[in-house]
Amino acid sequence: MSPDLISLLSIIPEQVRAHDAGRVVQQIAQRLLRDEFLAIDLMETIGAEAHDEATDELLVTLLTSVLDEARMLRENGRFVGSDFIEMMQEHLAMLNAENALKHFGRFRLASCWTGAGLETPDCLALSSDWVAAPAAGDLGVLKDGVPDLEVDLDKLIDALPVDVEGDLQSLREALSHVLATIPREFRREFARMVVGRPKATYEDLGCTWIFDQQAEIRQGAVDGLSDRMMAGLASHTLIKRLASIRSWIADKEEQARIDGLIRDAKRRGIGGAQVKAAPKVHRVLASMVDGSGAQSLTIALQSGSARKMAIVLLKQGFGIKDAYVVPCSSASEQRWLIEMLIAQVPAWDVPLEYVKQAISIGLEDGLKAQRYPAVGLIDVAHALEFADVRPHSSSVQETIALMDPDGEIIKLSPQVKGRLINASKYWANIYPMIVETWFEDSDAMTNAIVTSATPTALKKALWYNLEDRRDHWANLIARSALLLHSTGAPEAKQFAAVALSLSEGRPLKKIPIMEWIADLSLEVCEYEIVADFGSTHVSDMSSSNITSRLPPKNLPTLNPKPEKPGELAKLLQAAGQTEWWIDGYMVGVCIAPKFVSPPSWISVLITILGPAMQDEVKLQRLFDLLMLRYMSTLKDLQKSMDFVIFPEDRHLLGIWSDGLLAAWDGNLDFWPKAKLNEEDKVARELLENMAEWKNDTNNFSESIPKWLQKRISAQAGMDYYI
């Protein structure tokens, strides 16, 4: 383990699963995404050697968090996420080829990949001449040249650190790590034999494995359930459960096999009328759909004396991302869990029927994407007695029809629809989730900003990218309308009208909320670019300063706090500059013959100011203030050509001139010679002389304002997008 990795681990709280530790782990994970050498060091350490239990938990938690961050970035269209995962898996394959992975390491690494919602790489499997398991000894008994899984299955199951009678979720997770180390060609048979074991828990396991991401596991699960029927081990509830989940299956051949199981069960007389008391539902909560299309559903329920929490996570384009049931020891623990979840993500109380609708839409969404629902969904459906949940069309029209079956919104006059659509300009004032998450920050959007040479090109690229995402926002807003309708919110009709207008092709610029999303997307992308510059500036990972150099909380800063009196001056002082120099620089940026995109002028300031800023939090705050100063300068110049105020002091005038020249020289691509005339050359000479205190102040004050007015006037046709 390298010293850098040791220093990282040292700042994680001892109770790594505690709530306050989560943010620290996430911050470190975000840093590791930008340091592939340290990330590889972490992976190698997990795979190559065993440590004490606490250290192993820290290592696994951290790598799981890094991979989870990368997965989310990949899902949101960020190449940095997919590139990181690909890089890690390529290095993992290299470690395997070099025999650098120990048996215990394979299990721990498998838990990282599965914990992050990723399919485990095949290279984690052992060679096909034997199978190993934790604390189970050598499972290398061969039978006809292949591992004799049956001989050693009891030994393996007994070695799992879970109660197979009562903890299905833990059993499933533990076996998923085992499966990752079994060669792929043996996984179907392994799954079949596990599901066929006598205890009732393995029937439940087989039903969930029907939705595993690996075809071999799904096929083995069906094989095992068939074996249970033939052996007379199938429960009376099996046919009911299979009938309720068959429509969740994307593969037609696998669906046909499930139908075959149902027919076999009927022939054998399995099933029949089984009356089960419906659970008592104490509370149902749903979060608003965020900008990525993600939403959480939480149900507090009670079956007899047993209290539980059912959680479902949905994501547009992916379907049911996660689902699980958490047992609660008491009513107070159940209430505490609810309060904790609400504190993390604001949610509304909704009727249970809405949960069914949301899950049905999520199932259809997953089927369209050829994705299986999370295996835990069957646990949730079983706990809630959802026997009739089927995929429901996720189209905008069908989603709105759930809240408006008579089609009254569609029948509204254009004038009434227009008023509903225009009311969307107030949504951000009502719903915090919109302010926090309704924006685009994909690589496509960032590239559009970085590569735009003029404000006109920037606006065109911005709207072009949003047009590509029209269906995403139409469906997202339709789902939000359904949610609001279930809560009785008066804005539900507005959301429905906007969703329908988007699906019908209404110009985006005529929909206020889309204008708002465009503005916020531009702001977020610009700040992310700033954050990227800041985060790559400081690379020292020593334990003495790692805590101050973690990415600041809630990056990007969407709404930076206003500047306090003297705040910018104090930060600039550490870099040996003044506010007058920055004011001159910002004027130079704003009057350039070609539009200077924020990444360009920020990179110049990074070079000039960055080396003196050793605290990344202060560096980020400096960028916040500089962006505020830039936007303020840009707006003021557009309002009036007489905006520019010069310092009266000759020395300060030289500093101001030096700042303007820094913007000119640092962004020469935006000051092309072809765009400069004789007046520009004269102005340049005056600025240079003033920066060296050689100029006559009166001559400067008379000539430069006139030149600036002409420069500002020339920009009037550029129509800056702000």
PAKOL-272904 format. One record per residue: residue in one letter; x negated, y, z negated of N, C-alpha, C in turn. Coordinates in steps of 0.2 Angstrom, whole numbers, plus 5000, padded with zeros to 4 digits. Atoms other than C-alpha are relative to their C-alpha. Example, Ala and Ser with C-alpha at 12.3 -4.5 7.8 and 13.67 -1.06 7.14 Angstrom:
residues 2
A499649945000493849784961499650065000 S500449945001493249954964500450054997 
//
This chain:
residues 722
M499649945000500050005000499650065000 S500549945000499250175005500250054995 P499949955006499050314993500650055002 D499449954998500350425004500649964998 L499450045002501650285001500150004993 I499950005007501250274983500350074997 S499849935002501450464981500850015002 L499349994998503150454990500449964995 L499650045005503750314978500050034994 S500049975007503250414963500550054999 I499649955001504450544966500849985000 I499450035000505950434967500249984993 P499850015007506950424951500049924999 E500050075001506750254942500649965001 Q499450034999508550214943500250025008 V499949984993508550214962500750005003 R499350004998510350174963500550054997 A499749945004510850324952500250055006 H499749964995511850454961499550065002 D500549944999510450594959499449975004 A500550034996509250474967500150005007 G499850014993510150464983499850055004 R500249954996509750634989499350005001 V500750005000507950614985499849955006 V500250054995507850454995500250025007 Q499849974993508750535010499550055002 Q500549954998507550675010499449975002 I500650034998506050565010500149965007 A499850044994506950455024499950055006 Q500049964994507150605035499350025001 R500749984998505350655033499649945003 L500450064997504750475037500249995007 L499850004993505750485053499650045005 R500549964997504450615058499349984999 D500750035002502950515052500049935001 E499950074999502950355061499449954997 F500650035004501250305053500249984993 L499850015007501950315036500649955000 A499550055000503550225041499849935002 I500350064998502550085049499749974993 D500350025007501550075032500549974996 L499550035004503150055023500349935002 M499850074997503749915034499549954999 E500650055001502049825033500049984993 T500050025008502049835014500649964998 I499550055002503749755013499949935003 G500150074997503349615025499449964998 A500650045001501649575020499849984993 E500250025007501649565001500650014995 A499549995005502749544986499850044994 H500249965006502749664971500549994995 D499650025005503649674955500750025002 E499349994998505549684956500250075002 A499849934999505749874954499750035006 T500349974994504449914967500349975006 D499650034994505249794980500650035001 E499349974999506949874977499950075002 L500249934998506150054979499849995008 L500250014993505349994996500549985004 V499450034995506849905003500550065000 T499649945000507950054998499850055004 L500349954996506850175006500049995008 L500050024992506650085023500749995002 T499350004998508550045023500350075002 S499849934999508850235021499750035007 V500349974994507650275035500349975006 L499650044994508450145047500750035001 D499349975000510150215042500050065003 E500149934997509650395046499949995008 A500250014993508950335063500649975004 R499450034997510550235067500550055001 M499549944999511650385064499850055005 L500349954994510550495075500149975006 R499950034993510650365089500850005001 E499350004999512550355087500350075002 N499849934999512650545088499650035006 G500349984993511650545105499350044999 R500749975001509950595097499549945002 F500550054998508550505106499549994994 V500550015006507450525090500249944996 G499750065004508550395082499849945004 S500150064996508450265096499349995001 D500750014999506650295099499649984994 F500350025007506250275080500149924999 I499850075001507150105079499649965005 E500450044995506350045095499349994998 M500750005002504650095089499949954994 M500050045006504950005072500049935002 Q499950074998505549845081499449975004 E500550024996504149845093499449984995 H500650015004502849855079500249944995 L499850065004503849725069499849935004 A500250064996503649605084499249995000 M500850015000501749635084499849974993 L500250035007501649595065500249935000 N499850075000502549435068499549965005 A500450034995501449395083499349994996 E500650005004499949425071500049964994 N499950045007500649315057499950044994 A500149955006500649465046500750004995 L499450005004502449435039500049944996 K499950065004502649325024500849984999 H499350025000504249225020500450054996 F499649965003504849335007500150075003 G500049944997504449485017500550005006 R499550004995505549425031500750014997 F499349995003507049415020500150074998 R499949935002506749585013500150055006 L499949964994506549665030500749995003 A499350024997508149575036500550044996 S499549965004509049655021500050085002 C500049934998508449825027500450015007 W499749994993509049805045500849994999 T499350015000510749735040500350054995 G499749945004510949865026500150065003 A499949944996510749995039500550005005 G499550014995512049925050499749985007 L500350024994510849865063499949925000 E500150074999510649695071499349984998 T500750025002509149605064499649975006 P500450024994507749585077499849924999 D500150074999507449405083499349984997 C500750025002505549415078500049994992 L500050025008506049405059500249934999 A499950075000506549225063499449964999 L500650055001505349085058499949975007 S500150054994504648975072500549955000 S499550054999505848845078499849934997 D500150075002504948695070500149994992 W499850015007505548735052500450064998 V499649955003506648845042499950014993 A500249985007506248935026500650044996 A499549965004507349005012499750024993 P500349975006506949104996500149954994 A499950055006506548994981500349945001 A499650064998507148844990499549955002 G500550054998505448754993500050005008 D500150014993504948695010500649965003 L499550034997506448665021499849975007 G500250024993505448585035500149935001 V499950074998506248415035500349995007 L499850004993506348365053500449945001 K499650064998507648255061500150005008 D500050004993507448215079499750065003 G500349944998506248355081500250074998 V499749935002507348495074500150004992 P499950005007507648555056500649964998 D499450035003508848445046500350054995 L499749955005509848585039500549974995 E499550035005511148465031499649984994 V500450025005509748395020499950054995 D500249955004509248555013500550064998 L499549945001510848665013500250014993 D499950005007511248624995499550044996 K500649975003509548674990500050085001 L500049934998509648845000500650034996 I499449975003511448884993499950014993 D500150005008510948844975499550064999 A500649955001509448964977500350075001 L499849934999510549114982500250034994 P499949975007510649244968500750035000 V499449985001512549254969500549954998 D499550055002514149174962500449985006 V499650024994514849084977500749994999 E499350005001516449064969500450065000 G499749945001516849244965499850065004 D500349944997515849364976499949985007 L500150024993516149334994499650055004 Q500449954997515349504999499349994999 S500750015002513749464990499749935004 L500250064997513749284997499950015008 R500149984993513949355015499450045001 E500649964999512549485013499449954999 A500650045001511349355006499949955005 L500050054994511749225020499850045006 S500249964994511549365033499250015000 H500749995000509749385027499649935001 V500350074998509449195028500149995007 L499850024993510249185045499450045004 A500549964996508949325051499449965001 T500650045000507549205047500149935004 I499950064996508349055056499950015007 P500149994993507849035074500750005003 R499349994997509349085085500349945002 E499750064998509548915092500349964995 F499850045006509948845075500650034996 R499549965004511148985069500749975001 R499350034999512748905076500149944995 E500050065004512448745068500050024992 F500149985007511948825051500750034998 A499449975002513548935051500649954999 R499550055000514648785055499949964993 M500050045005513948685041500150044993 V499949965006514048825028500850014999 V499349995000515848865033500449934998 G499750075001516248675032500049984993 R500150025007515748665013500750004997 P499350015003517148615001500350064997 K499749955005517348764990500450055005 A499549964996518748884996499750065002 T500349944998517549034996499749995007 Y500350004994516748965012500550005006 E499549994995518448965021500150085001 D500049925000518549155017499450025004 L500649984997516749165023500149995008 G499950014993517249085040500450055003 C499549954997518649205043499650065001 T500449934999517449355041499549995005 W500550014995516149275051500250005007 I499750004993517349265066499850075003 F500249934997516849455068499350024999 D500749985000515049445066499750025007 Q500249974994514049535079499649955004 Q500450064996513049375084500549955002 A499550054997514049255096499849944996 E500150075003513149105088500350004993 I499750005006513849155071500749995000 R499350004999515549185077500249935003 Q499950074997515549015087499949954994 G500150045006514848925071500650004995 A499449995005516249005060500649965003 V499450034997517648935072499949924999 D500250075001516748765072500149974993 G500050015007516648765053500750004998 L499350005002518548805051500349945003 S499750064997518948665063499949944996 D500250065004517948545053500450004993 R499650005006518848605037500749975001 M499350034998520548565045500049925000 M500150074999519948395050499949964993 A500150035006519348355033500550024994 G499449985005520948425024499850054995 L500249955005520048565016500350075001 A499749944998521048705025500550024995 S499549985005522148815013500650025004 H499449984997523948855016500050075003 T500049934998523549035019499650015007 L500549994995522249005033500450025007 I499749994993523548995048500350085000 K499749935000524349165042499450055001 R500549964999522649245041499750005007 L500350004993522049185058500550035005 A499549974996523749235066499950085000 S500049935001523549415059499350035003 I500649974998521749435065499849985007 R500250024993521749355082500050065005 S499949954995522249515091499450054999 W500649965001520649595083499449985004 I500550044997519549485094499950035007 A500149974993518749565110499949945005 D500250054996518149405118500649955001 K499450044998519549305127499949934998 E500150075002518749135125500049994993 E500050015007518449165107500750004997 Q499350005002520249215105500449945002 A499650064998520849065114499849944995 R500250055005519848955102500450014993 I499649995006520749045087500749975001 D499450034998522349005096500149924999 G500050075001521848825096500049984993 L500050015007521448825078500750014997 I499349995003523248895074500449945002 R499650064997524048755085499849944996 D500250065004522948625076500350004993 A499849995007523448695059500849995000 K499350025000525348685064500149935000 R499950084999525148505070499949974993 R500250035006524348465053500550024994 G499549975006525748555043499750044995 I500349955005524548685036500450065001 G499649934999525448845032500749994996 G499350005003527248865029500150074996 A499849945004528148995018499650014994 Q500449995006526949065005500250074998 V499849945003527649204995499550034995 K500549975004526349324988500250074998 A499849935003526749474977499650055004 A500449944997526249634986499650034995 P500449975005524849724977500350074998 K499849935002525249884967499550055003 V500449954998524550034976500050064996 H500049945005524050174964499950065004 R500149944997523350294976499749995007 V500350014993522850314995499850075002 L500349944998521650445001499749995007 A500350004993521050495018499650065001 S500449944998519650615023500250035006 M499949974994519850735037499549975005 V500450024994519050675054499450055001 D500549954999517350755055499850005007 G500249994993516450815071499849945004 S500250064996515750645075500549955001 G499450054999517450565074500049954994 A500050045005517050485057500550024995 Q499549985005518350465043500049944995 S500050055005518550365027500750004997 L499450015003520050285019499949964994 T500150035006520150235001500749994997 I499350025003521550134992499849974994 A500050035006521650104974500649954999 L499450055000522649944971499949954994 Q500050055006523049814958500449945002 S499750074999523449624960500049974993 G500050025007524049564944499750044995 S500449965004522849624931499450035003 A500649984996521449644944500050065003 R500049944997521049814949499550005005 K500549994994520149854966500050065003 M500049944995519649984978499849975007 A500250024993519749954996499850065004 I500349944997518650065007500049985008 V500150014993518750075026499750075003 L500449954996517550185037500149995007 L499950004993518050225055499650055003 K500449954996517150315069500249995007 Q499850004993517750365085499549975005 G500450034996517050265099499649944998 F500350065003516450125087500549964997 G499550045003518050075079499950004992 I500050015007518050005061499249994998 K500750015001516250035056499849964993 D500150045006516349965038500649994996 A499450015004517649895026499849954995 Y500250045006517449815009500550014994 V499550005006518449784993499550004994 V500450005006517649834976500449994994 P499650025006518249754960499850064995 C500049955005518549874946500149974993 S499950035007518349824927500650024996 S499549975004519649944921500350055004 A499749944997520850084926499650065000 S500449945000519650214920499449995005 E500550004995518250144931500350015007 Q499649994993519550144946500050085001 R499949935000519950324942499350045001 W500749975000518050364940499750005008 L500250014994517650294957500450055005 I499649954996519050394965499750075000 E500249935001518450554958499350015003 M500750004997516650514963500050015008 L499950004993517250484981500250075003 I499749934998518250644982499550054999 A500649955001516750744975499650005006 Q500450014994515750674990500350035006 V499649984994517050695004500750024998 P499349985002518650795001500549965004 A499550044997520150695004500750024998 W499349985002522050705004500449934998 D499650065001523350584997500549995006 V499650024994524250495011500449944999 P499650065001525550365012499649945003 L500450064997524950185015500249985007 E499850014993525850175032499550045004 Y500549964996524550305038499449965000 V500650045000523150185033500149955006 K499950054995523950055044499950035007 Q500149974994524050175058499350025002 A500749984998522250235057499649945001 I500350064999521650055056500249975007 S499850034994522650005071499750045006 I500349964995521950145081499349995000 G500750025001520250105075499849935003 L500150064997520449925081500050005007 E500049994993520949975098499450045003 D500649974998519450095099499449965000 G500650055000518249955094500149955006 L499950054995519049835107499850045007 K500249974994518749965121499350015001 A500849995000516949985116499749935000 Q500350075001516749795115499649994994 R500350015006516349805097500549974995 Y499650035005516949695083500150044994 P499949965006517749775068499549974994 A500450025005516749765052500349944996 V499750065003516849595044500450004994 G499649995006517549665028500750025001 L499449974999519049725036500549944998 I499650055002519849555034500149994992 D499950005007519549565015500550064998 V499549955001520449735015500749985002 A499450024998521849665025500349954995 H499750065004522049515014500250034993 A499949975006521949624998500750045000 L499449955000523349745004500649965003 E499550044997524349605012500250035007 F499949984994524249685029500049955005 A500050054996524849545039500250025007 D499749984993525549645054499650065003 V500449954997524049765058499749975007 R500250024993523749755077499750065003 P500349944997522749865088500550045003 H499549964997523750015094499650055004 S500449964995523250125109499750064997 S500349955003522050255104500050065005 S499949944996522550375118500350064997 V499749945003522950555114500850005000 Q499350004999524750535120500349954995 E499750055004525050375110499950014993 T500149985007524250445094500550054998 I499549955001525350595095500749974999 A499350035000526850485098500149974993 L499950035007526550405081500350054995 M499849955004526950575073500650035003 D499549974997528150635086500349955005 P499750054996529150485093500550025005 D499549984996530450585101499750055006 G500349964995529150685111500250085000 E499849935001529750855104499450055002 I500549954998528050935106499850005007 I500150004992527850885124500550045003 K499549974996529450955128500150084998 L500049925002529051135120499950045007 S500149964995529051275132499250025000 P500749985000527351335138499850064996 Q500149955005527551495128499949984993 V500050025007527851405112499349964999 K500750035000526351285116499450044999 G500649955000525251435119499950034993 R500149975007525651505102499749954995 L500350065004525251335094499350005001 I500750014998523651325103499650064998 N500349945003523151505099499950004993 A500050005007523451475081499449964998 S500650045002521951355081499450054998 K500549965002520851505079499950014992 Y500049995007521251505061499849944996 W500250065004520851325057499450004996 A500650005004519151355051500050034994 N499849975006519851465038500349964995 I499650045004520951325031499749944998 Y500350075001519951165033499250005000 P500749995001518151165026499649955005 M500350054996517751005036499850035007 I500249974993517851105052499450045000 V500649955001516651235046499349965000 E500650045002515451095040499849955006 T500150064996515550965054500250015008 W499750004993516451025070499550035005 F500449974995515051055082499649945004 E500450054996513950965095499350024999 D500749995001512150935091499649955003 S500350054997511650805103499450035004 D500649984996510050805113500250045007 A499749974994511050855129500150084998 M499849935002511651015119499350044999 T500749975001509851055113499650025006 N500449994994509051035130500350055004 A499749954997510351145137499850074998 I500249945003509851285125499350025002 V500849994999507951255127499950025007 T500249994993507951255146500450065003 S499649954997509151395149499650075001 A500449944999508251545157500350074999 T499649945001509651675155500649994996 P499350015004511151705144500549975004 T499550034995512251665159499949935001 A500250084999511351495162500249974993 L499950035006511451465143500849984999 K499350005001513351495142500349945005 K499750054995513651385158499849934998 A500250065002512651245151500349984994 L499650015007513551255134500649975002 W499350024998515251245142500049945004 Y500150074996514651105154500049944996 N500150065005514150995140500649994996 L499450015004515751035130500549975005 E499550034995516750985146499949935000 D500250085000515850815146500349974994 R499850035006516450795128500850024999 R499349995001518250845131500449954997 D499650055003518950675128499949984993 H500150015007518050655112500450054996 W499749955004518750815105500850005000 A499350014999520450785112500349944995 N499850055004520550615103499950024992 L500149985007519750685087500550044997 I499449955002521050825086500649964999 A499450045000522450705090500049964993 R500150035006521850595075500150044994 S499949955005521750745064500850024999 A499349985000523550795069500449944996 L499750055003524150625064499950004992 L500250005007523250635047500450064997 L499749945003523950815044500849994999 H499350015000525750755049500249954994 S499950055006525550615035500050044994 T500049965006525250745022500550065000 G499549954999526550865028499850075001 A500349934998525351005033500350035006 P499749974995526151135043499650015007 E500449994994524651145055500049945005 A500050064997525050965061500250015008 K499849994994525951025076499550045005 Q500549974996524651145081499449965003 F500550054998523351005081500249965006 A499850044994524450905092500150035006 A500049964994524751045104499350015003 V500749994997522851075106499849935003 A500250064997522550885108500349985007 L499650024993523850865122499750055005 S500249954995523251025130499349985003 L500650034998521450955130500049945005 S499950064995522050795138500350015006 E499649984994523050885151499550045004 G500449964996521550985157500050074999 R500049935001521851155150499250034999 P500749975000520251265152499850014993 L500349995007519151255136500050074998 K500049945003518951435135500650034998 K499449975002520751465133500349964994 I499850035006520851355118499550034994 P500549975005520151455103499649964996 I500450045004519551315093499449975003 M500650024996518451255107499550065001 E500449945000517751435108499650004993 W500350005007517351415089499549945000 I500550065000516551245092499450025004 A500649984996515451315106499650054996 D500549965003514851455095499649974994 L500450035006514451345080499549955003 S500550054997513651215092499350045001 L500649964998512451355098499650014994 E500349985006512151415081499649944996 V500350065003511751235074499449985004 C500650034996510651185088499450055000 E500549965001509651345086499649994994 Y500250015007509451315068499649944999 E500350075000508951135071499350015003 I500749994996507551195083499650034995 V500449965005506951315069499849954995 A500150045005507051175057499449955002 D500550054997506051055068499350045000 F500749965000504651195070499750004993 G500249995007504651215051499749934998 S500250075003504551025047499449975003 T500650034997503150985059499450054999 H500549965002502151135053499549974995 V500450035005501651055037500049935000 S500050085000501050875037499749974994 D500350035006500150855020500549974996 M499550045003501050715011499749994993 S500350025007500050724994500650014995 S499550005005501050694978500150074997 S500049935003500650874972500550045003 N499649954996501750954985500649975004 I499550034996502950824993500750024998 T499349995002504450874983500250075003 S499949944997504251054989500150005008 R500050004993504051005007500549955003 L499450044997505550885009500450055003 P499549964997506850955021500550034995 P499549975005507951085012500649975001 K499350035000509651025007500550035005 N499549984996511051035020499750035007 L500249974994509951075035500449975006 P500249944999510351145047500450054996 T499649955004510851305038500550045005 L499549974996512451355046500250074999 N499849945002512851505036499550034995 P500549985004511251575029500250064995 K499849955004511451685014499750075002 P500249934997511351875018499350024996 E500649985003509651955015500150044994 K500049955006509352024997499550055002 P500549944999508452194996499349984999 G500750025001506652164999499849935001 E500250084999506751975002499649995006 L500450014994506051975020499350034999 A500749975001504652095015499649964996 K500450045004504151985001499749945003 L500250064996504051835012499550015005 L500549984995503151925026499350024997 Q500649975004501851995013499549945000 A500450065000501251815011499649985006 A500350014994500851805029499750065003 G500449944998500051975030500450045005 Q499749964995501452055040500650054996 T499549955003502852195037500649995004 E499349994997504652225041499950045007 W500049964994504152355054499749965006 W500350054995503052225063500649965003 I499550054997504552105064500550045004 D499549964997505752245069499750025007 G500349994993504552285084500049945004 Y500050064996504452105088500749985002 M499350024998506352075088500250055006 V499849954994506552235100499649975006 G500450034994505152155111500449945003 V499650064998506151995112500650025004 C499449984997507752075116500050045006 I500149964994507152195129499749965006 A500450034995506152065139500449995007 P499650004994506652065158500449935001 K499650075000507151875156500249984993 F499850025006508151805142499549954996 V500550045004506951735128500549964996 S499650045004507751585121499749994993 P500350005007507551565102499449954999 P500650045001506451415103499350035002 S500749974997505151515113499850054995 W500349955004505051665102499949984993 I500150025007505151565086499349965000 S500650044999503651455092499450054999 V500549955001502651615093499950024993 L500149985007503051665075499849954996 I500350055004502651495069499350005000 T500750004999500951515076499750064996 I500249945003500751685068500150004992 L499849995007501651675051499949934997 G500050065003501651485048499549984996 P500550035004499951445042499950034993 A500049975007500151565027500649974996 M499450025003501751485022499949924998 Q500150075002501351325011500649974997 D499450035003503051305004500649995005 E499650014995504251225016500750044999 V499449975002505851295007500050075002 K500149924999505151475008499950015008 L500149994993504651445026500749995004 Q499350014998506451385030500450074999 R499749945002507151535021499850065005 L500349954996505951645031500450005007 F499750014993506651575048500850025000 D499349985001508451605041500050085001 L500049935000508051785038499850035007 L500249984993507151805055500649995005 M499450014996508651735064500550054999 L499549945002509851855055499750065003 R500349944997508651995060500150005008 Y499950014993508651935078500750015002 M499349994998510551925079500250074999 S499849935002510752095071499750055005 T500349964995509552175083500349995007 L499750014994510352095098500750035000 K499449975000512052155093500050075000 D500149935000511452325089499850035006 L500349984994510552345105500650005005 Q499550004996512152295114500550064999 K499549955002513252425105499750075002 S500349934998512052575108499350005002 M500750004997510552615118499650044995 D500449965005510052735104499949974993 F500150045006509852595091499350014997 V500650015003508052585090499750064996 I500249955005507352685075499349994999 F500750015001505452715075499850034993 P500249975006504552745059499650065001 E500349934999503952925056499249994999 D500750005002502252875049499649975006 R500450024995500952855062499749935000 H500350065001500152705054500649945001 L499550054999501852615053500249995008 L499850004993502252665071499549955004 G500550054997500652565076500249934998 I499850075002501252415066500649985005 W499450014996502952425075499849985007 S500250014993502052435092499649935001 D500350075000500952285088500549945000 G499550055000502452185084500449995007 L499750014993503252225101499649975005 L500550034995501652185110499949924999 A500050075001501652015101500549965003 A499450034996503351975108499950005007 W500249994993502752035125499549945002 D500550054998501151935125500149934998 G499950075002501751785116500649975005 N499450034995503251765129499950025007 L500249974993502351815145500549975006 D499650034995503451695155500750045001 F499349965000504951805151499850075002 W500249934998503951965156499649995007 P500350014994503551915174499850065003 K500349934996502452045184500550025005 A499549984994503752035198500650044997 K499449965003505052115186499850064997 L500249945003503952255180499850055005 N500249944996503752425187499550054997 E500549955002502652575185500150034993 E499849985007503652635170499849954995 D500250055005503352475161499350004999 K500850005001501452485164499850064996 V500149945004501452655157500249994993 A499850015007502452605142499549954997 R500550055002501252455140499450044997 E500649965002499752575139500150044994 L499849965006500652685126500049964994 L499950055006501052535115499349984998 E500750025002499252475116499650054996 N500449945003498552645112500350014993 M499749995007499752665097499849954995 A500250055005499352495090499350014998 E500749985002497552555090499950074997 W499949935003498152725083499650055004 K500449954996497352815098500550045004 N499549964996499052885105500250064996 D499749945003499753055102500749984998 T499350025002501353025092500550045003 N499549964997502353165100500149975007 N500050024993501953095118500449934999 F499750075001502452915112500750014998 S499349995002504052975103500450025006 E499649974995504553065119500149945006 S500050054994504152925132500349934999 I499850075001504452755124500850004999 P499250015000506352795119500350005007 K499750004993506752835137499849935004 W500150074997505852675143500449954997 L499650055003506752575130500750005002 Q499349994997508452645136500149975006 K500050044994508052585153500049935000 R500050075001507552415147500649974998 I499350025003509152405137500550005005 S499549994995510152465151500049945005 A500150054996509452335162500249934998 Q499750065003509952195150500850005000 A499350005001511752255150500349955005 G499750044995512152145165499849924998 M500150075002511351995156500549964996 D499550035004512751975144499849954996 Y500250055005511951885130500649974996 Y499550045004512951745122499850004993 I500150005008513151775103500649994997 
//
